[in-house]
Amino acid sequence: MTEILTTHAGSLPRTQELIDANYNRELEADGFTPKKSPEFERILADAVDGVVARQKEIGISVPGDGEYGKAMGSAVNYGSWWSYIYDRTEGLELTGTDFFNAKPQRSEPGKIVLTSFDDRRDRSLFPGAYADPITGVPTTNDKPETFIIPAATGPVAFSELGKDLCANDIRNFSHALEKSGYEKGYLSTLSPGSGARIHDEYYGDPDAFLDAWVEVMRPEYKAITDAGIQIQIDDPSLAENFDQINPEPSVEDYLAFTKKRVDAINRAIDGIPRELVRLHTCWGSWHGPHVTDFEFKYLAELMLEVNAKYYSFEAANVRHEHEWVVWKDVTLPEDRVIVPGIVSHSTNVVEHPELVAQRIERFADIVGPERVIASTDCGLGGRIHPEIAWAKLESLVEGAGIASAKY
């Protein structure tokens, strides 16, 4: 029998104590950086111990810290995987302008720019659904006062506070791994391309801003991997940016635009062993129609140009489940592993273990069971109810066991 490993894409449901502690933290003078306190650090460390222990109890093979060090002051939150970097970056401040209320931008052939979030094409096609809070489509949380987005107003750089916060993540996770008997795990971290989606009021050139984010993120990547922990580089922008370009660009123009983001990742991870790097990409984790999503068949080969060993991507939700067939035509290098989403954040329905096994087998039959790690489409924390999230992970592990018995 070949054991098919399991993992997840990052965010896991926070404890109510941690959510409340984040919500009640005082902010620094900049208006978005939480103040540090010994009491909060104790709550956070205990919570990380708990979430890793629960993954061990369920049987998750490759655990994460649930992104607990990435603050959520609300049980509903779609952006903590990204917004955590505010506290760790110099050169940001609140200006009242962000990618939601910025002026819409129009692209031209050969000249691609990102427009504002409110001008995204999926939103334009379904304005009523995106405006109606009862549909579940809007990404606003139940505490809108926690939704704060700064802009870049000076040179961006990884801050001393960022180094301290990253070191704290490493310390908490390392302790939790040892306490639960895990030998390895991963911490998620932002990609340069995703960082560069912060509104720019300083550089004035998208390529220069992207280059600057390479330098911002490199210290975090190095600190985590120097500790022997895998990094998961979160880059939804590789796929998701397509919807944020108006009008719709050609496939060729979009791939050229995205190639710059792939190259930025490779510059940022230069010198880091491949086996310590995994990439996560997706089409955004909001519960929208997603009819403007970029087709994976055009993206897969470019994704593999990232110098990672592991590649995590959405494959379970109804907009992208059919794309498993892409791997019949795309050659996965011998030393690489795919980490497809097998259970999804986009539905409250808990996938049956037999369906989980069938989905795993589709990939395993193509690339081999030893080169598949079964995962979630995206992070589950902040997107679905905690009880459902943990039930999905239990089903994932059970289904992986069923599939393993067939190889």
C-alpha positions as CSV (number, residue, x, y, z in Angstrom):
1,M,0.0,0.0,0.0
2,T,1.2,3.5,-0.8
3,E,0.1,6.0,1.9
4,I,-1.3,9.2,0.3
5,L,-0.5,12.1,2.6
6,T,-3.0,14.8,3.6
7,T,-2.6,18.5,4.3
8,H,-4.6,21.7,4.0
9,A,-4.2,25.1,2.3
10,G,-3.5,27.2,5.4
11,S,-6.2,29.0,7.4
12,L,-8.1,27.0,10.0
13,P,-10.9,28.2,12.2
14,R,-9.7,30.3,15.1
15,T,-10.8,29.7,18.7
16,Q,-13.2,32.2,20.0
17,E,-10.7,33.3,22.6
18,L,-8.1,34.1,19.9
19,I,-10.7,36.0,17.8
20,D,-11.8,38.1,20.8
21,A,-8.2,38.7,21.8
22,N,-7.4,40.0,18.3
23,Y,-10.5,42.2,18.2
24,N,-9.7,43.7,21.6
25,R,-6.1,44.6,20.9
26,E,-5.1,48.2,20.9
27,L,-3.6,49.7,17.8
28,E,-0.4,51.6,17.3
29,A,-0.5,55.2,16.1
30,D,-0.5,54.1,12.5
31,G,-4.1,52.8,13.0
32,F,-3.5,49.2,11.8
33,T,-0.7,47.6,13.7
34,P,-1.8,45.8,16.9
35,K,0.1,46.5,20.0
36,K,2.0,43.5,21.6
37,S,1.2,42.2,25.0
38,P,2.3,39.2,27.1
39,E,-1.3,38.1,27.6
40,F,-2.0,38.0,23.9
41,E,1.2,36.1,23.2
42,R,0.2,33.5,25.8
43,I,-3.3,33.1,24.2
44,L,-1.7,32.8,20.7
45,A,0.9,30.2,21.7
46,D,-1.7,28.1,23.5
47,A,-4.0,28.3,20.5
48,V,-1.3,27.2,18.1
49,D,-0.5,24.2,20.4
50,G,-4.2,23.3,20.2
51,V,-4.7,23.6,16.5
52,V,-1.7,21.5,15.7
53,A,-2.8,18.9,18.3
54,R,-6.2,18.7,16.6
55,Q,-4.6,18.1,13.2
56,K,-2.6,15.2,14.8
57,E,-5.7,13.8,16.3
58,I,-7.6,13.8,13.0
59,G,-4.6,12.4,11.1
60,I,-3.4,15.3,8.9
61,S,0.0,14.3,7.6
62,V,1.6,17.7,6.9
63,P,0.2,20.3,9.4
64,G,0.3,24.1,9.5
65,D,-0.3,26.5,12.3
66,G,-3.7,27.4,11.0
67,E,-2.4,30.8,10.2
68,Y,-3.1,31.7,13.8
69,G,-0.4,34.3,13.8
70,K,-2.3,36.1,11.0
71,A,-4.8,38.2,12.9
72,M,-8.5,37.6,12.6
73,G,-10.8,39.8,14.7
74,S,-13.9,38.3,13.2
75,A,-15.0,34.7,12.7
76,V,-15.7,35.6,9.0
77,N,-12.6,36.7,7.3
78,Y,-11.4,36.2,3.7
79,G,-8.2,38.2,3.8
80,S,-6.0,37.5,6.8
81,W,-3.6,35.4,4.7
82,W,-2.8,38.7,3.0
83,S,-3.5,41.5,5.5
84,Y,-1.0,40.0,8.0
85,I,1.8,41.6,6.0
86,Y,0.7,45.1,6.9
87,D,2.1,44.7,10.4
88,R,5.4,43.5,9.0
89,T,6.1,46.0,6.3
90,E,7.6,49.5,6.5
91,G,6.3,52.2,4.1
92,L,2.6,51.6,4.5
93,E,0.0,54.0,6.0
94,L,-3.7,54.7,5.9
95,T,-4.5,57.2,3.2
96,G,-8.2,56.5,2.6
97,T,-7.5,54.9,-0.8
98,D,-7.2,51.2,-1.3
99,F,-7.8,48.6,-4.1
100,F,-11.6,48.7,-3.4
101,N,-12.2,52.4,-3.8
102,A,-9.3,53.3,-6.1
103,K,-10.2,54.6,-9.5
104,P,-11.0,51.8,-12.1
105,Q,-8.2,51.1,-14.6
106,R,-8.5,50.0,-18.2
107,S,-6.1,47.6,-19.8
108,E,-5.0,47.6,-23.5
109,P,-3.4,44.8,-25.6
110,G,0.2,44.5,-24.5
111,K,-0.4,46.9,-21.5
112,I,-2.1,45.0,-18.6
113,V,-2.9,46.8,-15.4
114,L,-5.1,45.7,-12.4
115,T,-8.3,47.6,-11.9
116,S,-10.1,48.2,-8.6
117,F,-11.8,45.3,-6.8
118,D,-15.2,46.9,-7.3
119,D,-14.6,47.0,-11.0
120,R,-13.8,43.3,-11.3
121,R,-15.5,41.5,-14.2
122,D,-17.3,38.9,-12.1
123,R,-18.8,41.6,-9.9
124,S,-19.9,43.5,-13.0
125,L,-21.7,40.5,-14.4
126,F,-23.5,39.8,-11.1
127,P,-23.9,43.2,-9.4
128,G,-27.1,42.2,-7.5
129,A,-25.5,39.1,-6.1
130,Y,-22.4,40.9,-5.0
131,A,-24.4,43.7,-3.4
132,D,-26.9,41.5,-1.5
133,P,-25.5,40.4,1.9
134,I,-27.9,37.4,2.2
135,T,-26.4,35.6,-0.9
136,G,-23.2,34.8,0.9
137,V,-21.3,36.3,-2.1
138,P,-19.9,39.5,-0.6
139,T,-16.6,39.2,1.2
140,T,-17.4,41.6,4.0
141,N,-17.1,40.3,7.5
142,D,-19.4,40.6,10.6
143,K,-17.1,43.3,12.1
144,P,-16.4,45.8,9.2
145,E,-14.4,48.0,11.5
146,T,-11.6,45.4,11.4
147,F,-11.4,45.7,7.6
148,I,-8.5,48.2,7.3
149,I,-6.3,48.5,4.2
150,P,-3.2,50.7,4.1
151,A,-1.4,52.0,1.0
152,A,2.3,52.2,0.1
153,T,3.5,55.8,0.6
154,G,7.2,55.2,0.9
155,P,9.8,52.5,0.2
156,V,8.5,49.1,1.4
157,A,10.7,46.8,3.4
158,F,10.4,44.0,5.9
159,S,10.4,45.7,9.3
160,E,12.0,44.9,12.6
161,L,8.5,44.2,14.0
162,G,8.0,41.9,11.0
163,K,11.1,39.9,12.0
164,D,9.9,39.6,15.6
165,L,6.4,38.5,14.5
166,C,7.9,35.9,12.1
167,A,10.2,34.6,14.8
168,N,7.2,34.3,17.1
169,D,5.3,32.3,14.4
170,I,8.3,30.0,14.1
171,R,8.7,29.6,17.8
172,N,5.1,28.8,18.4
173,F,4.8,26.4,15.6
174,S,8.1,24.6,16.4
175,H,6.9,24.1,19.9
176,A,3.5,22.8,18.8
177,L,5.1,20.4,16.3
178,E,7.3,18.9,18.9
179,K,4.6,18.7,21.5
180,S,2.2,16.9,19.1
181,G,4.9,14.5,17.7
182,Y,5.2,15.9,14.2
183,E,8.5,15.9,12.4
184,K,7.6,18.4,9.7
185,G,5.1,21.1,8.9
186,Y,4.7,24.3,7.0
187,L,4.0,28.0,7.5
188,S,2.2,30.1,4.9
189,T,3.6,33.3,3.7
190,L,2.7,36.0,1.1
191,S,4.0,36.1,-2.5
192,P,5.6,39.2,-3.9
193,G,2.9,39.4,-6.5
194,S,0.1,39.4,-3.9
195,G,2.0,42.0,-1.8
196,A,2.1,44.2,-4.9
197,R,-1.7,44.3,-5.0
198,I,-1.6,46.8,-2.1
199,H,-2.4,50.3,-3.5
200,D,0.8,52.0,-4.6
201,E,1.2,55.8,-4.0
202,Y,5.0,55.9,-4.1
203,Y,6.7,53.8,-6.8
204,G,4.4,54.8,-9.7
205,D,5.5,51.8,-11.7
206,P,4.0,48.3,-11.3
207,D,7.2,46.4,-12.1
208,A,9.2,48.5,-9.7
209,F,6.6,47.9,-7.0
210,L,6.7,44.1,-7.7
211,D,10.5,44.2,-7.5
212,A,10.3,45.9,-4.1
213,W,8.1,43.2,-2.8
214,V,10.7,40.6,-3.7
215,E,13.0,42.2,-1.2
216,V,10.1,42.6,1.4
217,M,9.3,38.9,1.4
218,R,12.8,37.3,1.1
219,P,13.6,37.7,4.9
220,E,10.4,35.9,5.9
221,Y,11.0,33.0,3.5
222,K,14.6,32.7,4.7
223,A,13.8,32.8,8.4
224,I,11.2,30.1,8.2
225,T,13.2,27.7,6.0
226,D,16.3,28.3,8.0
227,A,14.3,26.9,10.9
228,G,13.7,23.7,8.8
229,I,10.1,24.5,8.2
230,Q,8.5,24.4,4.8
231,I,7.0,27.7,3.4
232,Q,3.8,27.8,1.5
233,I,3.9,30.8,-0.7
234,D,0.3,32.0,-1.1
235,D,-0.2,33.5,-4.6
236,P,-3.8,33.5,-5.6
237,S,-2.8,36.4,-7.9
238,L,-1.4,34.0,-10.5
239,A,-4.9,32.8,-11.3
240,E,-7.1,35.4,-9.7
241,N,-5.7,38.5,-11.3
242,F,-7.4,37.6,-14.6
243,D,-10.8,38.7,-13.2
244,Q,-9.2,42.0,-12.0
245,I,-8.2,43.0,-15.5
246,N,-10.8,44.9,-17.5
247,P,-11.5,44.4,-20.3
248,E,-10.6,40.6,-20.5
249,P,-7.1,40.3,-21.8
250,S,-5.9,37.7,-24.3
251,V,-4.4,34.5,-22.9
252,E,-1.0,35.5,-24.2
253,D,-1.0,38.9,-22.6
254,Y,-2.2,37.5,-19.3
255,L,0.5,34.8,-19.3
256,A,3.2,37.5,-20.0
257,F,1.8,39.5,-17.1
258,T,1.8,36.5,-14.8
259,K,5.3,35.4,-15.8
260,K,6.6,38.5,-14.1
261,R,5.0,37.3,-10.8
262,V,6.4,33.8,-11.3
263,D,9.9,35.3,-11.8
264,A,9.5,37.4,-8.7
265,I,8.8,34.3,-6.6
266,N,11.9,32.6,-8.0
267,R,14.1,35.6,-7.2
268,A,12.7,35.8,-3.7
269,I,13.4,32.1,-3.0
270,D,16.8,32.0,-4.6
271,G,19.1,29.8,-2.5
272,I,16.3,28.1,-0.6
273,P,16.1,24.3,-1.1
274,R,13.3,23.3,-3.4
275,E,12.0,20.7,-0.9
276,L,11.2,23.4,1.6
277,V,9.0,25.3,-0.8
278,R,5.4,24.8,-1.8
279,L,3.3,27.1,-3.8
280,H,-0.5,27.7,-3.4
281,T,-2.6,29.3,-6.1
282,C,-6.3,29.6,-6.5
283,W,-9.1,31.8,-7.9
284,G,-9.9,33.6,-4.7
285,S,-11.8,32.1,-1.8
286,W,-15.0,34.1,-1.9
287,H,-18.3,32.3,-2.7
288,G,-19.1,34.0,-6.0
289,P,-20.1,32.8,-9.5
290,H,-16.4,32.8,-10.7
291,V,-17.5,32.7,-14.4
292,T,-14.5,34.9,-15.3
293,D,-11.9,32.6,-13.8
294,F,-8.8,31.9,-15.9
295,E,-8.7,28.3,-17.2
296,F,-6.2,26.1,-15.5
297,K,-5.1,24.5,-18.7
298,Y,-3.4,27.7,-19.7
299,L,-1.8,28.3,-16.3
300,A,-0.5,24.9,-15.2
301,E,2.8,24.9,-17.1
302,L,3.7,28.4,-16.0
303,M,2.8,27.4,-12.4
304,L,5.4,24.7,-12.6
305,E,8.1,27.2,-13.5
306,V,8.1,28.3,-9.8
307,N,11.1,26.6,-8.2
308,A,9.0,24.7,-5.7
309,K,8.7,21.0,-5.0
310,Y,5.0,21.1,-4.1
311,Y,2.1,22.8,-6.0
312,S,-1.2,23.4,-4.3
313,F,-4.2,24.4,-6.4
314,E,-8.0,24.4,-6.3
315,A,-9.5,21.2,-7.8
316,A,-12.7,20.4,-5.8
317,N,-15.1,23.3,-6.3
318,V,-17.6,23.0,-9.1
319,R,-15.9,25.7,-11.3
320,H,-12.6,23.8,-11.5
321,E,-13.1,20.2,-10.6
322,H,-13.2,19.2,-14.2
323,E,-9.7,20.5,-14.7
324,W,-8.0,17.4,-13.3
325,V,-7.7,16.2,-16.9
326,V,-5.1,18.9,-17.5
327,W,-2.5,16.6,-15.9
328,K,-3.0,14.2,-18.7
329,D,-1.4,16.7,-21.0
330,V,1.0,18.5,-18.6
331,T,4.2,16.7,-17.7
332,L,4.9,16.9,-13.9
333,P,8.7,16.8,-13.4
334,E,9.9,13.6,-11.6
335,D,10.9,15.5,-8.5
336,R,7.7,17.5,-8.0
337,V,4.5,16.8,-6.1
338,I,1.0,18.1,-6.7
339,V,-1.2,19.1,-3.8
340,P,-4.7,19.4,-5.3
341,G,-7.8,20.6,-3.4
342,I,-9.9,17.5,-2.7
343,V,-12.4,19.1,-0.3
344,S,-13.7,22.7,-0.8
345,H,-14.2,25.8,1.2
346,S,-16.9,26.9,-1.3
347,T,-19.7,24.6,0.0
348,N,-21.1,23.7,3.4
349,V,-21.7,20.2,2.2
350,V,-19.1,17.8,3.7
351,E,-17.6,15.7,0.9
352,H,-18.3,11.9,1.3
353,P,-15.1,9.9,2.0
354,E,-15.7,7.8,-1.1
355,L,-15.9,11.0,-3.2
356,V,-12.7,12.2,-1.6
357,A,-11.1,8.9,-2.6
358,Q,-12.4,9.1,-6.2
359,R,-11.0,12.7,-6.6
360,I,-7.6,11.6,-5.2
361,E,-7.5,8.6,-7.5
362,R,-8.0,10.8,-10.6
363,F,-4.7,12.5,-9.9
364,A,-2.9,9.5,-8.5
365,D,-3.7,7.4,-11.6
366,I,-2.0,10.1,-13.8
367,V,1.1,11.1,-11.8
368,G,1.4,8.3,-9.2
369,P,0.1,8.1,-5.7
370,E,3.5,9.0,-4.2
371,R,3.3,12.4,-6.0
372,V,-0.1,13.5,-4.7
373,I,-0.8,15.1,-1.3
374,A,-4.6,15.5,-0.8
375,S,-5.5,19.0,0.5
376,T,-8.2,21.6,0.6
377,D,-9.0,24.1,-2.1
378,C,-8.2,27.1,0.0
379,G,-8.0,27.9,3.7
380,L,-11.1,26.9,5.7
381,G,-10.8,29.4,8.5
382,G,-13.0,32.5,8.1
383,R,-14.9,31.0,5.2
384,I,-17.0,28.2,6.6
385,H,-18.3,27.3,10.1
386,P,-15.6,25.7,12.3
387,E,-17.7,22.5,12.9
388,I,-18.0,22.0,9.1
389,A,-14.3,22.8,8.5
390,W,-13.1,20.1,10.9
391,A,-15.6,17.6,9.5
392,K,-14.2,18.2,6.0
393,L,-10.7,17.5,7.2
394,E,-11.9,14.3,8.9
395,S,-13.5,13.2,5.6
396,L,-10.3,14.2,3.7
397,V,-8.2,11.9,5.9
398,E,-10.7,9.0,5.7
399,G,-11.0,9.3,1.9
400,A,-7.2,9.4,1.6
401,G,-7.1,6.1,3.5
402,I,-9.6,4.6,1.1
403,A,-7.5,5.7,-1.9
404,S,-4.2,4.6,-0.3
405,A,-5.5,1.0,0.0
406,K,-5.9,0.8,-3.8
407,Y,-2.2,1.4,-4.5
